[in-house]
Amino acid sequence: MTTLADTTLSDTELAELDEFLLEDDDRLSIDEAHGYLTALIVSRADTDDASILEAVFGNIEAPANIRHLLLRMYQDIATELEGAEPFEPMVIEEEESGETFEVYEGWCFGFMLAVSDNEELWQGLPKDSQSLLEPIATLALLREEELDMDDEEYTGWVELLPGSVNGLYDYWH
């Protein structure tokens, strides 16, 4: 993986990356990409820059500045996971009927996509640690509209995400 100095992405850079990702349905969305990259880092998957770019962008060639932003996002996530603070997945805010609410399904979907893409690695996760994937997998199913849950249950699963990610990171590292 490329080492990039001063990796923290600004809001403007995140918006630029988000805009590029939204231009084509074959690309992951920004929250899906964040989840995907998080799973790669957590599991220490042996992935090179080209594989990461292809997974997120699909078969579409991205401009150099966009590729650089994505790789900086990867470094941002790695730095956050190495820190002492609980990890916070990227959340998307959506508005419906004048109400704004946070949505985690895309991030969880991206994380589980990386788990699926690196299935042989994740199969080595001990049974007692597999439960850490449950909140992520459950919320990922909401993206596919395979589950229905009330707000209280949803909030309960969301509250488990930071601990799940930190626990998985601790296992692999």
WOUR-V260791 format. One record per residue. N is the residue number from 1. RES is the residue in one letter. PHI is phi in whole degrees, -180 to 180 (NA if undefined). OMEGA is omega in radians with two decimals (999 if undefined). Layout:
n & res & phi & omega
N & RES & PHI & OMEGA
N & RES & PHI & OMEGA
This chain:
n & res & phi & omega
1 & M & NA & 3.12
2 & T & -66 & 3.02
3 & T & -97 & -3.09
4 & L & -121 & 3.13
5 & A & -77 & 3.06
6 & D & 47 & -2.95
7 & T & -82 & -3.01
8 & T & -59 & 3.13
9 & L & -81 & 3.07
10 & S & -79 & 3.08
11 & D & -60 & 3.13
12 & T & -65 & 3.14
13 & E & -68 & 3.08
14 & L & -62 & 3.11
15 & A & -64 & 3.12
16 & E & -64 & 3.10
17 & L & -64 & 3.12
18 & D & -59 & -3.14
19 & E & -60 & 3.12
20 & F & -63 & -3.10
21 & L & -64 & -3.11
22 & L & -75 & -3.09
23 & E & -72 & -3.06
24 & D & -146 & -3.11
25 & D & -69 & 3.12
26 & D & -78 & 3.13
27 & R & -94 & 3.00
28 & L & -72 & 3.01
29 & S & -75 & -3.07
30 & I & -63 & 3.12
31 & D & -71 & 3.05
32 & E & -63 & 3.12
33 & A & -61 & 3.13
34 & H & -61 & 3.10
35 & G & -64 & 3.12
36 & Y & -60 & -3.13
37 & L & -63 & 3.13
38 & T & -60 & 3.14
39 & A & -63 & 3.10
40 & L & -62 & -3.11
41 & I & -70 & -3.12
42 & V & -57 & -3.04
43 & S & -88 & -3.09
44 & R & 57 & 3.13
45 & A & -59 & 3.13
46 & D & -81 & -3.06
47 & T & -127 & 3.11
48 & D & -92 & -3.11
49 & D & -56 & -3.09
50 & A & -62 & 3.12
51 & S & -66 & 3.11
52 & I & -64 & -3.12
53 & L & -61 & 3.14
54 & E & -66 & -3.13
55 & A & -63 & -3.09
56 & V & -83 & -3.05
57 & F & -92 & -3.05
58 & G & 72 & -3.13
59 & N & -91 & -3.09
60 & I & -94 & 3.10
61 & E & -76 & 3.13
62 & A & -98 & 3.05
63 & P & -60 & -3.09
64 & A & -56 & -3.11
65 & N & -66 & 3.12
66 & I & -72 & 3.08
67 & R & -58 & 3.14
68 & H & -62 & 3.12
69 & L & -63 & 3.14
70 & L & -64 & 3.14
71 & L & -68 & 3.04
72 & R & -69 & 3.07
73 & M & -60 & 3.09
74 & Y & -55 & 3.13
75 & Q & -65 & 3.09
76 & D & -58 & -3.12
77 & I & -64 & 3.14
78 & A & -60 & 3.13
79 & T & -64 & 3.13
80 & E & -63 & -3.14
81 & L & -67 & 3.12
82 & E & -74 & -3.10
83 & G & -74 & -3.10
84 & A & -86 & -3.09
85 & E & -79 & 3.05
86 & P & -62 & -3.13
87 & F & -70 & 3.08
88 & E & -119 & 3.08
89 & P & -65 & 3.10
90 & M & -71 & -3.13
91 & V & -110 & 3.09
92 & I & -110 & 3.07
93 & E & -98 & 3.09
94 & E & -122 & 3.12
95 & E & -120 & 3.11
96 & E & -145 & -3.14
97 & S & 53 & 3.10
98 & G & 79 & 3.11
99 & E & -104 & 3.07
100 & T & -105 & 3.12
101 & F & -142 & -3.12
102 & E & -89 & -3.09
103 & V & -126 & -3.10
104 & Y & -111 & -3.04
105 & E & -59 & -3.13
106 & G & -63 & 3.12
107 & W & -61 & -3.13
108 & C & -65 & 3.10
109 & F & -60 & 3.12
110 & G & -61 & 3.12
111 & F & -61 & -3.10
112 & M & -69 & 3.05
113 & L & -63 & 3.10
114 & A & -67 & 3.07
115 & V & -61 & 3.13
116 & S & -64 & 3.14
117 & D & -66 & -3.13
118 & N & -122 & -3.01
119 & E & -54 & -3.11
120 & E & -62 & 3.09
121 & L & -68 & -3.08
122 & W & -73 & 3.08
123 & Q & -64 & 3.12
124 & G & -79 & 3.13
125 & L & -68 & -3.12
126 & P & -60 & -3.08
127 & K & -55 & -3.11
128 & D & -69 & 3.10
129 & S & -94 & -3.12
130 & Q & -63 & 3.14
131 & S & -65 & 3.10
132 & L & -66 & 3.11
133 & L & -81 & -3.03
134 & E & -57 & 3.13
135 & P & -62 & -3.12
136 & I & -68 & -3.13
137 & A & -65 & -3.13
138 & T & -63 & -3.14
139 & L & -69 & 3.08
140 & A & -64 & 3.13
141 & L & -67 & 3.10
142 & L & -65 & 3.12
143 & R & -61 & -3.14
144 & E & -89 & 3.13
145 & E & 56 & 3.11
146 & E & -92 & 3.13
147 & L & -130 & 3.03
148 & D & -133 & 3.12
149 & M & -147 & 3.14
150 & D & -83 & -3.07
151 & D & -60 & -3.12
152 & E & -65 & 3.10
153 & E & -65 & 3.11
154 & Y & -59 & 3.13
155 & T & -60 & 3.11
156 & G & -61 & 3.11
157 & W & -67 & -3.13
158 & V & -61 & -3.13
159 & E & -64 & 3.13
160 & L & -83 & -3.04
161 & L & -58 & -3.12
162 & P & -57 & 3.13
163 & G & -65 & 3.11
164 & S & -64 & -3.12
165 & V & -64 & 3.13
166 & N & -64 & 3.10
167 & G & -66 & 3.10
168 & L & -66 & 3.11
169 & Y & -60 & -3.14
170 & D & -61 & 3.13
171 & Y & -61 & -3.05
172 & W & -74 & -3.07
173 & H & -106 & 999
